[in-house]
C-alpha cells in the first residue's frame, strides 16, 4: 500500500454502540409496522453478528430513521465525549423508545439512548436488559414499569442515580438492594415499578467500562507513587545510616587518612605499654 492510499472507511470495525443504534432502528420499525417479527429477528441476528460498518449498513438501508425521510446511515465519525455532568444528560424530549417486549426471547436497551419519562417492558418466558450507564434522560425523574412473568428484567444504573423500587412480586420479586441510596445533586431519579409473577426484576449499580478502566489506572498510578515515595525514604534512611557510620569510624580514628590513622594507633599502643 502506498503512502497515498486511504482505507475504505466502511471496512472499519463497528462498536457495540453502533450495533445498538441499528437495533434501535429495527425496534422502531417493528413498532411502526414496517417489519414483521420474522424480519425483525432475522435482521437483529445480522446486526449483532456484524463486525464492520459495511455489514451494518444494508440492514437498515430500506428503513427511515424516526422523523427523517432519508435512510439512516451509521456514522463513521467518533462522537465527541460528554463532560459527564448530570445536567448535560437530562435532555428532555420523548425518549428513544417507550416500550420493549420479550416473549420467549430477549430485548436490550443499552449504550447511548434516551430514557423516556415512562418506559414499559414485558418479559414472558424471556429476559430483558436495561442499561442506563451511558443513557440520557428525558426528565429528572423517569419510571421503568416492568412486567416479568416466568421471566426476568435486569436494570443497571450508574453511581449517583437515586433508585426507588415500587414493584410487587408474587412467587417472584423486585431487587431492593439499591432502593433508598441517596443520589448525587442534579442526578436523575429512577422509579422501578410493575409486577413479577414467577419472575424477577433485578437492579444493580455499576460504573461504565471507561470509568472502571480509569479507576484501575488511577489505582496503579497511586501505587507507583507510593512505591516511589517508599523507595526514596529507604534510600534517605540508608544514606543517613552510612553517614552516621562514617562519623563513628572517624571518632575512633578508623576513618582518617593513612598517616594520621597510623599515628593515632601508635599513640594508643604507647599508652597501653605505659599502663
Beta strands, then each sheet from edge to edge (+ up, - down):
strand 1: 97-103
strand 2: 106-109
strand 3: 114-124
strand 4: 127-131
strand 5: 136-137
strand 6: 141-149
strand 7: 152-157
strand 8: 162-165
strand 9: 168-170
strand 10: 173-174
strand 11: 189-197
strand 12: 200-205
sheet 1: 1+ 3+ 5+
sheet 2: 1+ 3+ 6+ 11+ 8+
sheet 3: 1+ 3+ 6+ 11+ 9+
sheet 4: 2+ 4+ 7+ 12+ 10+
end
